[in-house]
Amino acid sequence: MPRLKETRVFQKLLALIMLVSGSAAAQADNQIVLSKGGTIYVPAFSQVPVSDSERQPLAATLVVHNVDAQEKIKLTDVRYYSKDGTLLRDFVDEPFPLSSFQSSDYVIGIRENTGGTGANFVVRWEAPSMVVEPMANALMVGGTGTQGLSFQTSGKVIERHQ
């Protein structure tokens, strides 16, 4: 019976994640915003609880998309923080250019579970002129046996340069 209880907890967690992801997507602001740079906060999860004593490890992949049709942008910082705010990884040594419609991804492996349930990425970017702000999403994937888990989170602009 304990295995059945864990399966039900896992199913409820998956349903909750799907509900939250769907409602967040429905509420997404579809306005085009122009700026010369900024900072984007992206929630991530390196693990999720599936019972009182068990956690499911997850791989997390950050993807940053330059959605401006004409201008390049530069990623100046891509950092990964733990749930307690400790910097775990700094991905960018020098500004990294992204051409129009180009994307860049950054992976936290499934065995690298130091981030926890409240980990996050912080992306800083800049552009030479006003451009459409980039999109940033994190995709989390994990699973054991025949049960898989995947969901995504969207970034939130926390600083904008005009």
Protein Blocks (a to p, Z undefined) as FASTA:
>chain_A
ZZmmmmmmmmmmmmmmmmmmmmmmmmpcfbdcddfbdcddddddfbdcfbfkbccddddd
dddddfbfkbccddfbdcdddfkopafbdfbfbdcdddehiacdddddfklmmnommbcc
ddddddfbdcddddddddddddehjbccddddddddfbdcZZ
